[in-house]
Amino acid sequence: MEQQKNSNVGEILEIIKKSRKIVLAGHVAPDGDSIGSLLGFYALLKTMNLEATVISEDPVPSTFSFLAGFSEIRDPSFFPPDVDVALVLDCTSLARCGEKLSALLAEVPVVINIDHHISNSYFGHLNYVDPAAAATGELVYRFVRKAGIPFTPEIATCIYTAIAADTGSFKYDNTSERSHAIAAYLIKKGVPVGKINTLLFEEKPLVGLKLLGEALKTLQTTPCGRVAWMEIDRETMLRLGATEEHTDGIVNYPKMVAGVEVGILLREVDEKLVKVGLRSKGQVDVNQVAAVFGGGGHPRAAGFVCRGNLAQIRDELIKVVLAALPEREKGVAEEKNAGDADSGLS
């Protein structure tokens, strides 16, 4: 199928209606927006009496087990034969689905890319990308409205979870008037707001809290006080029995330090593989910083995976982040760093 960079909801729905077998896929290390969007769209397809399978290369955090359809998510070994349409949600590129899953998706005749990241590569045959949306869940909401399908409590809860997760319960600056309007509509349809926010933001596994404690022990800032970071090595993960799921939210803590503009979390995945998360308070576009290392995301939240030594990656990354500070901030940082070097404090 010939690629269309900018498709609309109506034409995508027409393609979907004509399909025989659909696969829905999200990104590795699935988060609330990814899972909420996938399961919300999955519920829509089932209501339309279409055959669909949800595939995730990585295990889905048990945090989201309250969502309808959670138990039906499969790994790539369950990828069905003769799929004619693939819906890829919340991914900047096909590679974000994972090595195994992306290879299978590349063979599907029609790939539909639905996403809200500004760094999206428009990899689909059909692409519906809106960087102004706070979450991919907002885009799924549009598809349900356009399809004329009733918003059951199950569908509404999936979409609300997606939006709440990516807006930090509506406190991040990507939250818009539209985000609140959609949330209000979904609440009318039966979303248990208190329960969802408790499960997403007020409950953590004990292992996750222990991992946070270990990470906080590594908290450091640059001499200028504008950049802070924490590190989690592989040995710590193994000792605590922690998984990817237990790292959720830890990246936000370095940014909480007063005076810090950019917070960083570096985690050893393997001996020579490091995963990095970046968060900004607004003066640095961390999507552009991540792009230097082959990653991406949003201006305020981004990340990348990089091969190499953790300490070397950290040192190089901090140089890039300091260089990305606004000119006034950069001058202060350079002056402070120079002063500390002269006094032997660096």
N, C-alpha and C positions, 0 to 999 in steps of 0.2 A: 504494500500500500504506500502511496506517495505521502511524504511527510507534510503535515500542516502545522505550522508553528503556533498559530492562534486559532483554536477551535472554540465553539461555544457549547453551552450545556445541552441545548436542544439537539445539535447534530451528534454529539457524543451519545446521548440517550438513544437516538435512532440506531446507531451502530450496535449498541448494547442489546437493544430489543431484538435485533436480527441474529444475535450470536447463538451458538449451540452450547458452548462450554466455556466458562469464564474462570480465570484465576485472579485473585486479588493478592497483591504483595506489598509489603512495607519494607522499611530499612532495618539493617542489623541493629542490635542493641535497642529494641523497640521501646518507645516512650508512650506517654499518654495520648499525644496527638496521633501518632502512628496507629496505635491499637484502636483507639476510639473511632478514628476515621475508617479504618478497615472494617471494623465490625458494624459500624453504622451503615456503610455502603453494602456490606454483606446482607444485612437485614433488609435493605431496600431491594436488592436483587431477589431475595427469597420471596418477598411480597409480590414481586413481578413474575413469580414462578419460573425463574431462570436458574439453570444449574451452575453453581459456583463453588469454588474451594478457596479458603484463605490459607496462604503459605507464609511461614516466617522461618528464615534460616537460623536465627537465634531463639533460644527459649524466651517465652513471654513472661515478664514478671508476674508473680501471683497477686500483686497489688491490684491487677485489673481483672481478677477472677469474678468480680461481681457483674461484669458486662455480659449481656446476652450474646451467645456465640463463642465465648472464650474457649470452651472445651472442644470446639470444632476446629481450632487452628491446628494446622499440620506442618510438618517439616518437609524439606524438599524431596524426600524419598516418596512422598505421597503425591507428587506433581502428576496430575492426570494426563493421559494421552489425548491427542487430538484437540487440544485447547485452541480456540480460534481468536479469543480476545483476552488480553491481560490488562488489568487495571493496576497501575503502580502508583501508590499514594504516599505523599510526604517524603519523596526521594529527589535529591538534586540530580542524580544520575542513576543509570541502571546498575552500576557497580555498587551503589549503596545498599542494594538488596542482599549482597553477599556473593561470594565466588560461585557457589553451586547454583543458587537460585537465579542469579543474573544470566548464567549460561543457558539455563532452561528458558528463561523469559525471552532471550534473544532469538529463539527459534519460533516464537509465536507470531502468526501472520499480522496481527494488529495489537500494538502496544499503546495504551492510553495513559498519558502522564498527567497526574492531577497533583498539584503542589503549590506551596506558598513561599518557598525560599527564593530570595533574590538571586542566589547563585545557581538556580536551576539551569541545566544545559539543554533543555528542550529536546530530550532524547527520544520521545515517543513519535509514533506515526501521527497521533493526535495529541495535542498538548493544551491543557487548561491550567495555566499558571497565573496566580495573582499575588504578587509580593505584598500588596496592601492588606491582604487578609491576615488576621492575627494567628490563624491556625488553619491547617488543611481541613479541620472539622467544619469551618465556616463554608468551605467549598462543597463539602458533602451535604450540608444543609441546603444549599442552592439546588443540588441535584434532586433531593427528596421533594422540595417544593415544586420544581419544574415537572417532575414525574407525576405529581398529583397524588402521591401516596400519603395516607394519614400518618402523622407523627405519633406512633405508639410510644408508651413510656420507655420501651426498650430502645427504640431508635433514638428518641430524644436524649436518653441517658448516655448513649454512646457518643453522640455529637457534643453534648454538654461537657463530658469528660475530656474530649479532645481539646476543646476551647479552654476549659479551666486549666488543664495541664500546661498548655503552651503560653498562657498569660499569667501563670503563677497565681491562679485564683483571682485573675483580673487586676493584678497589681503591677505588672510590667508595662513599660511604655508602648508596647505594641497593641495594648488594649484600646479599642476604638468605641465610638458611639454604637457602631454596628455590632460589635461584639456583645455589648450589653443588651442591645435590642434582641439579638438572636437568643441570648441566654434567657431573657425574660419570656420570650415566646416558648422556649423549651420547658421552662419551669411550669408554665401553664399546662403543658402536656403531661406533667406527672414526674418530673425529675426530682429525686430525693436529694436536694442540694446539701443538706447537713451531712448526710451519710457519705456522699461522694467526697466532700472536702475533708472530712475526717480521714477517710481511707487514703486519699491522695497526699495530704499535707500534715496530718497529725498522728499518723501511725507509721512506725518503722520497725523492721525486724531487729532483734537484739544484736545480731551480727552486724547489721548496718550501722548501729550506733557505736559499737566497738570499733568498727573501721573508721568512722568519723573521728573518734578519739585519737586513733593512731595517726590519722592524717593531720589533725590539728597540732600534733607535736612537731611536725615539719614546717609549720607556717613561717614564712619569711617575707620580708619586703625589700625592695630596692632601697638604697640609701636616700633617694628622693622621696620615698614613701608613696609613690604613685602606682606602683605595681606590686601585687602580692601573689604568692603561689604556695601550693602544697603539693606533696608527692606521696604516691603510694607505690611501694615496690612489690614485686611478685612474691617475695618471701612473706610479706605481711598478709597478702591475700590468701596464700596457702595455709598459713598458720591459723588464721581465723576461720578458714573454710568459707571465705567470701566469694561471691560471684559478681558478675556485671551488675546484676539487679541491686546489690547492696551499695554500689557507688552512687546511686541516684541521689541527686541534690547536693552532693558534697562540693561540687564545683562552685556553688554559690557562696560558700563561706569566705574565701579569700577576699572577695569583693566587698564583704561587710566591714572590713577594717576601715576606720575613719580616715579619710584623705586618699584612699586608694581609688584609682580610676579603672584599672583592669585587674581582674582576678583570674588565676590560672590553676588548673589541676592537671598534673602529669601522672599518668599511671602506666606502669610496666605491664604489658599484656604478655609478652614473652621476653626472653633475654635481650633481644635486639629489636623489640617492637614496642613503641610507646604511643599511648592514646592521650590526646591533649584536649581539654575543654577550656574555653575562653568566655569570660563574661565582662561586659563593659557597663559603666554607669552612664555613658552617653557621649563622651568626648572622643572616643576611639572607635572606629569601625572595625570590630574584630573579625567580621567576614573577610575583609581585605587582608588582615593579618594572617588568618587561616589559609587564605588562597596562596600565600607565599610558600606554604608547606604542602600544597596540594589539597587543602580542605576547603571548607566553606560553611555557610549557615546564614545567620542574620547579622545585621550591624551590631546588635547588643549581645548576641549569643552565637557562638560558632565553635568549630573544632576540627581536628584532623588526626590522622594516624600516620606515624612516621617511623621508618626503620632507622635504628642507630642507638647510641648510648644516651641514657636519660639525661645525664648531666650536660652533655654536649648539646642536646636538643634544647634543654632548658636555657642554657647560656645564649644560644643563638636566638631563641624565641624572645627572650627578654630584651635583647638589642633591637629586634624588629618592633616590639611593642613600644619601647622608649622612643624610637624614631617616629612612631605614629602619633605620639602625643601632639596636641596643638602647639604652635610655635612658642606661645608664652609658657606653657607647661614644660615644653622641651628645654627651654632656656633655663628654667628653674632646676630641672632634673640634671642637666649637664653641669650647672654650677655646683649643685649639692654633691654630685658624684666626684667632681674634681676636688672639692674641699675635703671630702672624706678621704680621698686618696692621699692628699698632702698631709693629713693628720694621722695617717696610718690606720684609719678605721675601715678601709675597704677590704 
